[in-house]
Amino acid sequence: MNKKKITHLALESYNGVYLNERKVNLISSLFNRSDLKKYITALKSLDNTKKIIVSSPGYIDQRSFSKIFPNKRIIVKKDSSLLLGVQIVDNDTVYRYSLKDTLNKIIENIEKDYD
């Protein structure tokens, strides 16, 4: 089976932003080993495009991020290494906003200006 058909089946395995387990079980039972590997790779790739991972040291309201990122599944993780900040992972793009990073940028700019 070619890659285009496998990608189409992977798209059909989703109900909106959530994976339909019954469809995945049905489709995966029809594949041979090599096609199944391609199907799983396509599912993982699609899953990365359909979710946002938000990391923060404290509580985050999931609804506020669902307004910013509509049609995406929001996954909230607790990360105590972030100092008064938040890290957002959207597919392969990482947005990191924290007090520590801001202070480091200020220090770098001051050192650059005074050297």
Beta strands, then each sheet from edge to edge (+ up, - down):
strand 1: 14-15
strand 2: 18-19
strand 3: 51-56
strand 4: 73-78
strand 5: 86-90
strand 6: 93-97
sheet 1: 1+ 2-
sheet 2: 4+ 3+ 5- 6+
end
